[in-house]
Amino acid sequence: MQTDELIAVMTAGHRPVDTGWLRRATGLCALAALALTVLLVLIVLGPRPDFAGAWSTSPVIAKALLGASIAGTALVLFQRSLRPGLKPGRKLPLVGLPVALVVAWALATLAQAPVADWSTLIFGRYWRACLVAVPLYALVPLVVLCGLARRGAPVDGRLTGACAGLASAGLATLAYSLHCPDDTAPFLATWYTIAIVAVTGTGALVFPRVLRW
């Protein structure tokens, strides 16, 4: 058999590889994880007392947008990290853009407020609860994304874990915003950011061990 004939036989049943399944799976897993996280927040903590009216205010909208923007960007990078040959790490700093905007807003708020009010603006009433709740509820999407990562082919477990952690923290922020009654920009820029960084670091540390071949 000639070489050309052999190649023709081998490629006769060739079908295009479906690389889009990771995008679809990532989206579905994220939606399922968000729904479950929201359900847990509402059952365990309950919605904030002024839920109906609060969602028309800028600080609460900013809280939800912070979580959604971080989660959306990180999920794109996460699914790209599961495909060898792509380099999502170069675009990872884009996740910092919404955080930078919130920090700038917080600094502007503090600059316009009396120094005596800074403590109240930064600490609010439930800063400890925020530091615990966001990482805790982020465990739900983090586990879901970890299971999905094992179905892919990540070559950099630390990067995949960091992206999963960012996405999970964003989803948890979005879910926890349904309950959190502290709405000031300095509170959001301080405690939510610390919680997001903590979850990102957890993902970066845990995933390389879980995804070890």
Number of C-alpha atoms within 10 A of each C-alpha: 5 7 8 8 9 11 10 12 11 9 9 9 7 9 7 5 7 7 9 10 11 19 15 12 14 20 16 12 17 22 14 15 23 22 14 16 24 24 14 16 19 16 10 9 14 15 18 16 12 10 15 9 8 16 15 10 10 13 16 22 15 19 25 20 16 24 26 21 20 26 27 18 19 27 25 16 25 30 26 22 26 23 16 12 10 12 13 19 17 9 11 17 8 13 19 13 13 17 21 12 13 21 19 15 17 20 15 13 16 18 11 8 12 9 11 8 10 15 12 13 21 20 17 17 14 13 18 11 11 22 18 12 18 27 25 14 23 29 20 20 27 29 16 17 27 19 14 16 24 15 12 16 15 24 18 18 23 20 24 30 30 26 33 33 36 33 33 36 34 33 33 32 32 25 27 28 26 22 18 23 18 21 19 21 24 26 23 28 22 18 21 24 18 16 23 26 17 18 27 24 17 20 26 22 17 16 23 18 11 14 21 11 9
